Amino acid sequence: MAKKKGHSFEQLRTAFRHQNFEPLYFFYGEETFQPDQLQDLLIEEALTEAEREFNLDIVYGAEAEAAQVLALCAEYPVMAQRRVVIVRDFDKLSGNRAFKSYAEQPNPQAVVLLAASRKPNLSAHPYRALREHGVWAHFEPLYESDVPGWIKKRAEAQGYQIEPRAVQRLADYVGTDLRAIAGEIEKLITFASGRSEDAAGSAPARRITADDVLHASGQTREFNVFELQNAIGEGRPADAQRIADRMLRRVSNAKSEAIMIVSVLNAFFAKLWKLPPPAEARRLSNKEVARRIGVSPYFAREYVAAAGRFDPEALARAFSALLAADYELKGGSRRSAALIMTLLLRRLAPGQ
């Protein structure tokens, strides 16, 4: 028998929006933002608000037993076309192997969604049966190289165009946590929607700029973590120190700001480390550089130029310095954030 193929987030979202429901769904994986969105969409589209009182059950696996949940799944809808049962942390549900039989013959008048917050042993029951008989999807954490595209699509889905530099700044700033990225995009949309009319008196386009990313995070055009990153990459240690000093002075929690800086710089050096030796990197197209390190082709040459200033030994020293700074900032030292940052920048300077 041919192995059933898993469904993507987009496929499931489209089906739910068209109210095309199957009786049994099985979601699993460490990425939880997209499954949570689908669960919310399922409830919204499958039941009216009035129907939810008698036809919706949301169960947490660690707080229930399989027999109790199976009884809910077997019930018939009350004055509604269907009922919905959602089991979160299904992998923690005591006795969940009993769902093997339910998977083989699910209640046709119910929509049951079983969500595991990790990847279970798929060769064992009930998980094997759920994949054989139900609609399943595996949600994995996003690769760093996929983050810019996800940001762009997320903004466009809400009617906003986002500039390439804004995409990259947001990706560098937030990382791969989809929930955090979505929250920052919401913040940016709120900020951009409140932008005043331009000098010509016409309303601004629905777009998010690189400056919006800075202003929404409380940074300025001249003194921000991205200019600090550029100063380090371009071999301007004095400018890097000046920017870092100004960034730490303008915030109420210097240690938190310094931790953010270290996180962004760590991602920056990780991208440099992924590049081949400088001579080979310079021969690569912008598209190939972007594919390898997870940035927009628009910024490829900046990273290639920066990589030329850091040989493998310098990169190793940089990672060691960043790890030490992170440890100190998170309680491993009584030094001030400003001093820790000064020492870090000295160790990051090429040739040190």
WOLIN-V552087 format. One record per run of one state. SS is the DSSP state (h for helix, s for strand, l for the rest). FROM is the first residue (numbers start at 1). LEN is the number of residues. If there is no record, write none. Layout:
BEGIN
ss->SS from->FROM len->LEN
ss->SS from->FROM len->LEN
END
This chain:
BEGIN
ss->l from->1 len->8
ss->h from->9 len->9
ss->l from->18 len->6
ss->s from->24 len->5
ss->l from->29 len->4
ss->h from->33 len->14
ss->l from->47 len->2
ss->h from->49 len->7
ss->s from->56 len->5
ss->h from->61 len->3
ss->l from->64 len->1
ss->s from->65 len->1
ss->h from->66 len->9
ss->l from->75 len->8
ss->s from->83 len->6
ss->l from->89 len->1
ss->h from->90 len->3
ss->l from->93 len->1
ss->s from->94 len->1
ss->l from->95 len->1
ss->h from->96 len->9
ss->l from->105 len->5
ss->s from->110 len->7
ss->l from->117 len->10
ss->h from->127 len->7
ss->l from->134 len->1
ss->s from->135 len->4
ss->l from->139 len->5
ss->h from->144 len->14
ss->l from->158 len->3
ss->s from->161 len->2
ss->l from->163 len->1
ss->h from->164 len->11
ss->l from->175 len->3
ss->h from->178 len->16
ss->l from->194 len->13
ss->s from->207 len->2
ss->l from->209 len->1
ss->h from->210 len->7
ss->l from->217 len->8
ss->h from->225 len->9
ss->l from->234 len->3
ss->h from->237 len->13
ss->l from->250 len->4
ss->h from->254 len->21
ss->l from->275 len->3
ss->h from->278 len->6
ss->l from->284 len->2
ss->h from->286 len->8
ss->l from->294 len->3
ss->h from->297 len->11
ss->l from->308 len->4
ss->h from->312 len->21
ss->l from->333 len->4
ss->h from->337 len->12
ss->l from->349 len->4
END
